[in-house]
Amino acid sequence: MKYNKIFLSIAAVLFTFYISMHNIKAEELKYNKGDNMNNSEKRIFDFNSKTVLLNSGYYMPVLGLGTYSLHGDECYNAVLYFLKSGGRLIDTASFYKNEEEVGRAVRDSGIKRSEIFVITKLYPNQFSNAEQAVEQALKKLNIEYIDMMLLHHPGKDDIKAYKVIEKYIKAGKIKSVGLSNWYIKELESFLPKVDIMPALVQNEIHPYYQENDVIPYIQNLGIVVQGWYPLGGRGYTKELLNNKVITDIAKVHNVSAAQVILRWNLQKNVVVIPGSSNQKHIKENLDLFGFQLSNEEMEKIKSLDRNEKHDWY
């Protein structure tokens, strides 16, 4: 009995040491084994830690870098600068043809892998052979594991591909799963057919296309919403950044129009991943936590909604 107590004491000390060395939070320890959290619990942003707790049990930064259209050294340098500037969330995809550059920047950053959150995606032409596609993504990124894998948009064999990702989650090679360009109708059809609730849905969201019905629907399922092209993307960025409502609000807070739009998203509990290779813009896009929009300002931006979506999905 005496030896059992000694053994238990030593085990407790070793466990405490392990936790401190790996910087694992109690909440993460509870859920990182794959136990699902309450899926109906709404995910609220923590503006102090700049993170949100996903229904998969992992913390994800609420502000990231999109890498669509970035390639080669431009992509590598943008991701590296973003990480060196304090950013920790990076969004890529097999379709972007830049997973190698993203992975190299993560490895070269000198930042602990556990502090960086990398999202990648499978394109519909990969769904029929999803296992091979996942292996390719793991190889190209070469960063030990993938924090989250999304299906790029609905397509043939999307259920099959999702179930392959579920298998890799159980194996520990992917931490969380999500969807991109899924709306209410698609979710109603898709969700009953899968075992693991998506942790994230990534859709087009900006002041001219606000998804004011879709966002609460997704959030009420306990799923985090992420907006791609939050500054308007193809066709809208220049106009949005010069919109008088937005520029007037920016002057009040002594910030840029881009910062106002990104902060508006965050206050709606929408994760943002603006893309840029411009170091000044990257730095500016990370600086969103020194001001807050009033309810009146939020409503003024809400009034800009045109329900104009620039992509077909």
Long-range contacts (C-beta under 8 A, 24 or more apart in sequence): 22-114, 23-112, 23-114, 25-59, 27-53, 27-57, 28-57, 28-58, 28-59, 30-57, 31-56, 31-57, 31-58, 32-57, 32-58, 34-169, 34-170, 36-196, 36-197, 37-222, 38-222, 39-197, 39-221, 39-222, 39-223, 40-220, 40-221, 40-222, 41-222, 42-219, 42-220, 42-222, 42-269, 43-219, 43-222, 43-223, 43-224, 43-269, 44-269, 45-266, 45-269, 47-266, 47-289, 50-289, 52-224, 52-269, 52-271, 54-176, 54-199, 54-200, 54-224, 55-197, 55-199, 55-222, 55-223, 55-224, 56-175, 56-176, 56-177, 56-196, 56-199, 58-117, 58-147, 58-175, 58-176, 58-199, 60-89, 60-117, 60-147, 60-148, 60-176, 60-199, 60-200, 60-224, 60-271, 61-87, 61-88, 61-89, 61-117, 61-271, 62-89, 62-266, 62-271, 62-272, 63-87, 63-89, 63-262, 63-266, 63-271, 63-272, 63-273, 63-285, 63-286, 63-288, 64-88, 64-89, 64-90, 64-91, 64-117, 64-119, 64-271, 64-272, 64-273, 65-89, 65-90, 65-91, 65-273, 65-274, 65-275, 65-276, 65-282, 66-91, 66-228, 66-229, 66-273, 66-274, 66-275, 67-91, 67-92, 67-96, 67-98, 67-102, 67-275, 68-93, 68-96, 68-228, 68-275, 69-96, 69-275, 70-96, 70-98, 70-101, 70-275, 70-277, 71-96, 71-97, 71-98, 71-101, 72-98, 72-101, 73-101, 74-277, 75-101, 75-102, 75-105, 75-277, 76-101, 76-102, 76-104, 76-105, 77-105, 77-277, 78-276, 78-277, 78-282, 79-105, 79-106, 80-105, 80-108, 80-109, 81-279, 81-282, 82-282, 82-286, 83-109, 83-111, 83-116, 84-109, 85-282, 85-283, 85-286, 86-286, 87-282, 87-286, 88-115, 88-116, 88-117, 89-116, 89-117, 89-119, 89-271, 89-273, 90-116, 90-117, 90-118, 90-119, 91-119, 91-120, 91-202, 91-228, 91-273, 92-118, 92-119, 92-120, 92-121, 92-141, 93-120, 93-121, 93-123, 93-150, 93-152, 94-120, 94-121, 94-122, 94-123, 94-126, 94-133, 94-136, 94-137, 94-140, 95-121, 95-123, 95-152, 99-137, 99-140, 99-141, 100-140, 100-141, 100-142, 102-141, 103-140, 103-141, 103-142, 103-143, 104-142, 106-141, 106-143, 107-142, 107-143, 113-143, 113-144, 116-143, 116-147, 117-147, 117-148, 118-143, 118-146, 118-147, 118-148, 119-147, 119-148, 119-149, 119-150, 119-178, 119-200, 119-202, 120-146, 120-148, 120-149, 120-150, 121-149, 121-150, 121-151, 121-152, 121-180, 122-149, 122-150, 122-151, 122-152, 122-161, 122-165, 123-152, 124-151, 124-152, 124-153, 124-154, 124-155, 124-156, 124-158, 125-155, 126-161, 127-151, 127-155, 127-156, 127-157, 127-158, 127-160, 127-161, 128-156, 128-157, 128-160, 128-161, 130-157, 130-160, 130-161, 130-164, 130-165, 131-164, 133-161, 134-164, 134-165, 134-168, 134-173, 134-174, 138-173, 145-172, 145-173, 145-174, 145-175, 146-173, 146-174, 146-175, 147-174, 147-175, 147-176, 148-174, 148-175, 148-176, 148-177, 148-178, 148-199, 148-200, 149-174, 149-176, 149-177, 149-178, 150-177, 150-178, 150-179, 150-180, 150-200, 150-202, 151-178, 151-179, 151-180, 152-180, 152-181, 153-180, 153-181, 153-182, 153-313, 154-181, 154-182, 154-186, 154-190, 154-313, 158-190, 159-190, 159-193, 159-194, 162-190, 162-194, 163-194, 163-195, 166-194, 166-195, 166-196, 169-196, 176-200, 178-202, 178-223, 180-228, 181-311, 181-313, 183-214, 184-213, 184-214, 184-217, 187-217, 187-218, 187-221, 191-221, 197-221, 197-222, 197-223, 198-223, 199-223, 199-224, 200-224, 200-225, 200-226, 200-271, 201-225, 201-226, 202-226, 202-227, 202-228, 202-273, 203-227, 203-228, 204-228, 204-229, 204-233, 204-309, 204-310, 204-311, 205-229, 205-230, 205-265, 205-270, 206-230, 206-231, 206-232, 206-233, 206-236, 206-240, 206-261, 207-232, 207-240, 207-243, 207-246, 207-261, 207-264, 207-301, 207-304, 207-305, 208-232, 208-236, 208-240, 208-304, 208-305, 208-306, 208-308, 209-305, 209-306, 209-307, 209-308, 209-309, 209-310, 210-302, 210-305, 210-307, 212-302, 212-305, 215-268, 215-270, 219-269, 224-269, 224-271, 225-269, 225-270, 225-271, 226-270, 226-271, 226-272, 226-273, 227-265, 227-270, 227-271, 227-272, 227-273, 228-273, 229-275, 230-261, 230-262, 230-265, 230-270, 230-272, 230-273, 230-274, 231-258, 231-261, 231-262, 231-274, 233-310, 234-310, 235-310, 236-308, 236-310, 243-304, 245-300, 245-301, 245-303, 245-304, 246-301, 246-304, 249-293, 249-297, 249-300, 249-301, 252-297, 253-291, 253-293, 255-287, 255-291, 256-284, 258-284, 258-285, 259-284, 259-285, 259-287, 259-288, 259-291, 260-293, 260-301, 261-301, 262-288, 263-288, 263-291, 263-292, 263-293, 264-293, 264-298, 264-301, 267-292, 267-293, 267-298, 268-298
